[in-house]
Amino acid sequence: MSLSRNNPGLETVLKPIVPCDIQFNYQNKIVLNVDKCLLQSEPANMVLAAVQDCWRDPELNLSPYNARSHAGFLKHLMLRTGRNVETGSQELMVNFVTSSYKPELLKPLVDKVSSIPEVVSIMNNVNSSVGNTSVGEQEYTLYGKETIAEVLRGLTFQISANSFFQTNTHQAEVLYKLIEECAGLKGDGSDVVLDLFCGTGTIGLTLARRAKHVYGYEVVPQAITDAHKNAQINGIENATFIQGDLNKIGEDFGSNFPKPDIVISVKPIQFAKTGIVSS
């Protein structure tokens, strides 16, 4: 369906959709309660099968969390797939989201899952609230590293359990190339870029090579920490990342950076509601 065909006035606003040429095994992050997922990598499905086989054992007392009664232990299983920068091989992060911190209950799962060669990180996010989100108030490393890596537009990014990263890495390459083209950077190092809802800084850092300076804003503290690390890893010194809630900006917003030439927002509707344009 072409929206611009029904409304010719939109032709100058809406561009053609760029399809992804990979249909399966492309998703690098997923929260699961299924037996197999065709969107994630095969090693991730191996982890899923191992967990499904293990948690159903009544002797292990791994009770699933009940959102109505607020009873139970296991809330979510989140899998992230990255790649080893040196070898290019896949590496997995397994994140168990639980209602309390009981590492002794998770040990059988950790022992089984860590035997899969691609698993390099096993995390435990503890969400003790009655809410059912996959982000915990506390985070513990049960095995291996605290982050996994991914390469995007020639840059290396460290990704932690709760940081936002484009879930389709293959298509993100296409998307970020389009962003760079649409941004219209002069290429002489004179442009100031404001990257709103920047996550781990991926968009801003890919533009930093052709900009004077990039300023990124993000509400998630862990994502800002990752953004600083990612800038350092890639030797990028003209990027500043600030932790803050863009839905609660004050009149002084913009006082700590120069007027931007380019503003990027991955949440255009939310961006419009913040009042940043008038600020």
N, C-alpha and C positions, 0 to 999 in steps of 0.2 A: 504494500500500500504506500502511495506517495502522498504525503501531507501537502507538499508544495503543489501537487497537481490539483488538489481540491481547493487550494487557496494560493493562487499565483503570487500573492504578496509575500509569501513566506520563502520564496526562492532565494531571496537575498540573505535570509537568516539561517535556514536549514540546509545543511550540506548532505550529500548522499552518504548513507551508512556504509562504513568500510567493514565488510564481513571478516570473520576469523576463518582461516583456512584449515584449522584443526578442530575437529568435532569432539574428540575424546582424549582423556588423560592429560588435560591442560591445566586443570585447577590446582593452584599451589597452596590453597588454604580451604578447609572445609570442616564444618561441625556436623557430626554424624550420629545417626541412630539407624543404620541400615546394614545389610549384609555385604553389599558391594556397591561401589560407586564408579560409574564409567567416566566421570569427569576428572577424577584424581589419578595420580600415578599408580603403577602396579605395586611398587614397594609400599605405598600408603595403604593399598588394599590388603597387602600381607599383614600390616600392622592391625588393620581393622579386623581381619579374620582372627588374629591371635587374641585380640581383646575380647571379641564376641565369644570366643571359645572359653576364655578364662573367667569372665565375670559371672557367667551363668552357673559356675560351680558353687553349690550351696555351702560347701565347707569353707569357702573364702570369705563369706559374709560381705560381699560387695553389693549392697542393696542400691538399686536405682533411686534417684531422688523423685519424690512425688510432689508436684507443684501445688496440689490442693491441700494435702495434709502436712506439707513441709517436713516430711520425714524421709530419711534415706541419705546415702553417702555420695554416689556418683551422679554428677549433674550433666557434664558434657565430656565428649572426647573431641578434641580439636587437633587436626593434623595439618602441618605446614610442610611444603616441599620446596627446597632450595637446591643449590648446586655447589659442589666443591670448586672453588675458584681455580685451583691449580690443575685438577684433573678433569673438571667438567662433569663429573658423575653426580647423581642425585644424592641429596642428603635430607633427612627428615627430622622434624621436631614433633614430638608427641606431647600434647598438653592435656593432662587430666584436670578437669574442673570439679572440685568436690565441695561438700558443705562444711567440712572441717579438715584439720590437718592431722591425718593419721597415716604416716608413711609406711607403718608396718602392714596396713591393709593393702596398700598399693604395691608392696614388694614383689608378690608373685607376678603381677602384671609387668612391673619394671624388668624383672629377670627374664621374662619371656620375650617382651618386645625388644629389649636391648640386644638380643641375640641376632636380630635382623641387621645385616651389615650396613644398610643405608641409614639406620637410626643413629643420630649423633647427639641428640638432645631429648631429654624427657623432663618436662616441667609439671609442676602442680600449682594451679591457681586455686586458692581457697576463697569461695564466695559463701560466707556464712549468713547472708541476708536471705529473706524469703523470696527475693527476686531470682530469676532464672537465667541471668546473663552469663556469658562465658568469660567475663573479666572478673578477677578476684581482688579482694582487698590485700591479700598477701600472696607472694609468689615464691616457690621453692624449686631449686634445681635438684632433681632426683638422679639424674645420670647425664654425663657428658657436658656439653657446652650450654651457655645461656642464650645463644643466638645461632641462627643459621645464615648463610650467605646467598646472595643472588646477584647476577650481573644484568644490568639494564643500560642500554645506550652507551656501552663501553665503560660504565662505572660499576664499582662493587658496592653492594649494600648489605649491611648487617641488619637482620630482622629478628626482633624479639617476639615473645608469645602474644603480647597485646597490642603491638604496633600495627598500624594500617599499612598494607602493601598491596599493590594491584594483584588480584587473585589469578589473572590470566597473564603470565609473564610474556608469552609469545605475542599476544595482542597488545600488551602494554608497549612493546617496541614500536608497533605501528602507531598507537595513540600518541606516544610522546614525540614521535617524528612529526606528526600532524600539528601538535601543540607548538613545536618549535617553528614550523612553517607559518602557522597562523599568528604567532606572537609578533612576527615581523621585526625581530631584533636587527638593529642597524649593523651589528657585527664589528663596530669600532670600539666596543667596551664602554659605551656611554649610557646605556640603558639601566635604569633602576627597576627591578622586578619585585612585586609584592605577591607572595604565594600564600593564599589563604587556605586554611584547613589542610596544611601541608603534609601531615602525617610524618613519615620518616625523611621527608625532604627530597623525594625522588624527582619530582618535576622541576623544582627550583634548582637542584644541583645539576640536572642535565642542561639547564639554560645558563648556568653560571659561567661556563666557559666563554660565552659571547656577551656577557653582561658586565656592567660596572659593579653592581652589588645585588644580591638577592636577600630579601627579608621574608622569613617564613613564620606563620602563626599557626599554632595547634594547641588544642585543649588537653591532649593526653600527655602527661609528663614523660612517660617511657618513650613515646614517639619522638619527643624533642631531644631526649638523651641520645636516641639512635641517630637522629638527624645530625647532631654535633659529631658523633662518631663517624658517620658516613662522609661528612665533609673532610674530616681529618684523614680518613683512610684514602680518600681520593686526592688529597693534597689541594683541596679547594679552600682558599682563605677569604674569598669575597662573598661569604654567605653567613647570615646571622639568623638564628632560630629562637623564637620567643614563645614561651608557654603562656597561654591565656585563653579565656573563653570569649570567642568573637560574638557570642550572643549577649554578652554583658559589657560591651565596650563603653568607655566614658568619653567625655568631650575632649580629653587629651590624647585620644587615639591618633596616631600619626605624628606625634611630637618627637618621637625617638627615631624617626627615619625620614629621609627626604621624600619629596613628592614622587610617587612612582610613575614611570612611563608605561608600564605594563602591569595589569592586575590579573592574576590567575585564580580561579576558584573552581574546585571540583564539586561544589554544592551551590550552583547559581541561584536557586530559589532561596536557600538559607542565607546566602550572601546578600541578596536584595533586602531581606527582612532585617538585617543587622543595622542598616543605616550607614554603612561604611562609605557609600558613595558620597553622601552629603558631608560626612566627616572629612 
